[in-house]
Every structure is written in structure tokens, then in C-alpha cells.
Amino acid sequence: MDERDERIRKRAYEIWESEGRREGDHMAHWHRARQELDGGSVEEVNEQASERFNSDEEKRPLDETVTLGTPPMGSPD
């Protein structure tokens, strides 16, 4: 990872923390951080990130929990 990517990664992490550490928005955070570091205004960056976030058709509600079952035990024969 080069220096620019590292700065973007750190800024994306800060954004993620500031928004409550909600999972699933990592790409929006990455794009927003990249635009901020490339000189976009905060308002422009926020608007574009909001548009990306709101265009996602398959969002899970925040309170939905994914439960994985126990894998079956037995011989592969």
C-alpha cells in the first residue's frame, strides 16, 4: 500500500468511527476519504457519499442479526 492509500485508509477509518462504526458502508467511506484528500469540499463529498449510500437497494436494517447454523457433522464418505 502506498502513502496515498494509507492516508485514505486512515481517513476512511475516522469517518467510519464518526458514523458509529456501522458495518457495510466501507466503500462509501473510502470514496469520501479519497475525495476529501483529493481536494473536494466536505459538502460535495458528503452529498456524493449520501447519493451512493441511498442508491443501495439491498440494505439490511441496523437491528437485523445474521445467525449461522452449526455445520453438519459426519463423514464425507
N, C-alpha and C positions, 0 to 999 in steps of 0.2 A: 504494500500500500504506500503510495507516495504521500508527500507532505500535504498536498491539497486535499486528498481523500481523507487523510487523518483529521484535518481541520473540519471537514464536512461531517465526518462521523461524530466528532465531539460535539458539534453544534446540534446535530440531529438528536443526540442523546439528551442534551439540555432541553430541547423542545419537547421530547418525549416525557421527561421528568416534569416539566412545567405544565403539561397537559394531563397529569395524573397517572402516568405510566400505563396507559391503556394499550393493550396489545392490538396488532392488526393495522396500525397506521404508519408502519415504518417507512414505506415508500413516500408517503406524503411528507413525513418529517425529513427524509433525505433530500427530496426536491426543494423543500422550503429552505433547508440549511444551505444547499448548494446555491440557490438564488440569492439568499442573504449575503453569502460570501462573494458572490459574483457581482454584487452591487445593486440588486433590486431593492426597492423601498419595502419596508415592513408591510405597508398596506397592500402593495401589489403582491407580495409573497403570500400574505395571509389570504387574500382573495383567491389566488390561484390554488393554494392548498385546500381551501374550502370547496372550491369547484371540483377538484379531484376527489376529495372525500365524499362529497354529496352525490357524485356520479356513480359511486359503487352500489350496485343493485343487490348484492348478496351480503349484507351486513348482518352480523349476529347481534342481538340485544346484549347490553353490557352484563345483565344478570344471568345470561344463559351459561350453563356449565356443560362441558363436554365430559362424558363419563365413558371410559373404556372398560370393556368387559375383561374377564380373565381368559387368557388364551386356553384353548382346549389342550388337555394333557393326553398323551398316548403315543403309541409307536407310529413312526411314519410308514411302516410296512403295510 
